[in-house]
Amino acid sequence: MGFLDIFRKKKSSFEKYFEGSDVKPGPRHNYHFPKEVLDMVKKIELTFKKVHPLTFEEWIDGFDRDSNPEKEIALWLYMADVYKKIISKYPNKPDYNKEIYKVVLSCSIGDDQYVLSQIKSKILSKSEVISIIKEFRNK
């Protein structure tokens, strides 16, 4: 059974939680994530540690509040892979990492126009942002 199948039987309501907004976290579902999934969450935590500094427990808590954690974990794993690939093109430029993270995160939320409207980077050029979008979209 793959990790996406692990949670298929879980059904619950969930209000999406956005830090700093008026939306409150949904209830915990007390999923019992198997080691395979915990290892995936650890990969996510380590990948984004410098740009989205949540503890392992905070990541688990967030996924535990999601009504469809397998899709959310899969999305974050994809984002981690894209992020690592892109930052490898900017060695020794840690100031780029946070900006790249913002673009990757925006790509996960909206379409290309949304991303371009949200990203106002003084570090990345518009062509670099478009290149990240294309990488995220596999274009």
C-alpha positions as CSV (number, residue, x, y, z in Angstrom):
1,M,0.0,0.0,0.0
2,G,1.4,3.4,-1.0
3,F,1.4,6.4,1.3
4,L,-1.4,8.0,-0.6
5,D,-3.6,5.0,0.1
6,I,-2.9,5.1,3.9
7,F,-5.4,7.8,4.6
8,R,-8.1,7.1,2.0
9,K,-10.6,5.8,4.6
10,K,-10.3,8.9,6.8
11,K,-13.1,11.4,6.4
12,S,-13.6,14.6,8.4
13,S,-14.3,18.3,8.1
14,F,-11.4,20.8,8.2
15,E,-11.1,24.5,8.2
16,K,-7.9,25.5,6.4
17,Y,-5.6,27.2,8.8
18,F,-3.6,30.2,7.6
19,E,-1.2,31.7,10.2
20,G,-2.0,35.3,11.0
21,S,-5.5,35.1,9.6
22,D,-8.9,35.0,11.3
23,V,-9.3,31.4,10.3
24,K,-8.7,29.1,13.3
25,P,-7.1,25.7,13.1
26,G,-9.5,22.8,12.5
27,P,-9.7,19.9,14.9
28,R,-7.0,17.3,15.3
29,H,-8.0,14.0,13.8
30,N,-5.4,11.9,15.7
31,Y,-4.3,10.1,12.6
32,H,-1.7,7.5,13.3
33,F,0.9,8.3,10.7
34,P,3.0,5.3,9.9
35,K,6.8,5.5,10.0
36,E,6.9,5.9,6.2
37,V,4.8,9.0,6.4
38,L,6.7,10.4,9.4
39,D,9.9,10.0,7.3
40,M,8.3,12.0,4.5
41,V,7.3,14.8,6.9
42,K,10.8,14.8,8.3
43,K,12.1,15.4,4.7
44,I,9.6,18.3,4.3
45,E,10.7,19.8,7.7
46,L,14.4,19.5,6.8
47,T,14.0,20.9,3.3
48,F,12.1,24.0,4.4
49,K,13.8,24.5,7.8
50,K,15.6,27.8,6.9
51,V,12.7,29.4,5.1
52,H,9.6,28.0,6.9
53,P,10.9,27.1,10.3
54,L,8.3,24.8,11.8
55,T,9.3,21.9,14.1
56,F,8.6,18.4,13.2
57,E,5.7,18.4,15.7
58,E,4.2,21.5,14.1
59,W,4.3,19.9,10.7
60,I,2.6,16.8,12.1
61,D,0.0,18.9,13.9
62,G,-0.8,20.7,10.6
63,F,-1.2,17.5,8.6
64,D,-3.2,16.0,11.4
65,R,-5.7,18.9,11.1
66,D,-6.1,18.4,7.4
67,S,-9.1,16.5,6.1
68,N,-7.0,15.0,3.3
69,P,-3.4,14.7,4.7
70,E,-2.1,12.4,1.9
71,K,-2.7,15.0,-0.7
72,E,-1.3,17.8,1.4
73,I,1.8,15.7,2.2
74,A,2.2,14.8,-1.5
75,L,2.0,18.5,-2.4
76,W,4.6,19.5,0.1
77,L,6.9,16.6,-1.0
78,Y,6.6,17.9,-4.6
79,M,7.2,21.4,-3.5
80,A,10.3,20.2,-1.6
81,D,11.7,18.5,-4.7
82,V,11.1,21.5,-6.9
83,Y,12.5,23.9,-4.2
84,K,15.7,21.8,-3.9
85,K,16.2,21.6,-7.6
86,I,15.8,25.4,-8.0
87,I,18.0,26.4,-5.1
88,S,20.8,24.1,-6.4
89,K,21.0,26.6,-9.3
90,Y,21.9,29.4,-6.8
91,P,24.8,28.0,-4.8
92,N,26.1,30.1,-2.0
93,K,23.1,32.5,-2.3
94,P,21.0,31.8,0.8
95,D,19.2,35.1,0.4
96,Y,17.6,33.6,-2.7
97,N,16.2,30.7,-0.8
98,K,13.4,32.6,0.9
99,E,12.3,34.3,-2.3
100,I,12.4,30.9,-4.2
101,Y,10.3,29.4,-1.4
102,K,7.7,32.2,-1.8
103,V,7.4,31.6,-5.5
104,V,7.1,27.8,-5.0
105,L,4.5,28.3,-2.3
106,S,2.5,30.7,-4.5
107,C,2.6,28.2,-7.3
108,S,1.0,25.7,-5.0
109,I,-1.9,28.1,-4.3
110,G,-2.7,29.7,-7.6
111,D,-2.2,30.0,-11.3
112,D,0.7,31.7,-13.1
113,Q,-1.0,35.2,-13.0
114,Y,-1.6,34.8,-9.3
115,V,2.0,34.0,-8.7
116,L,3.2,37.0,-10.7
117,S,0.8,39.3,-8.9
118,Q,2.0,38.1,-5.5
119,I,5.8,38.0,-6.0
120,K,7.4,41.4,-5.7
121,S,11.0,40.3,-5.3
122,K,14.0,42.6,-5.2
123,I,16.3,39.6,-5.5
124,L,14.7,37.5,-8.2
125,S,14.1,39.0,-11.7
126,K,10.7,38.5,-13.3
127,S,12.4,36.1,-15.8
128,E,13.7,34.1,-12.8
129,V,10.2,34.0,-11.3
130,I,8.8,32.8,-14.6
131,S,11.5,30.1,-14.8
132,I,10.5,28.9,-11.3
133,I,6.9,28.8,-12.3
134,K,7.7,26.8,-15.4
135,E,9.8,24.4,-13.3
136,F,6.9,24.0,-10.8
137,R,4.4,23.4,-13.7
138,N,6.8,21.0,-15.5
139,K,6.7,23.2,-18.6
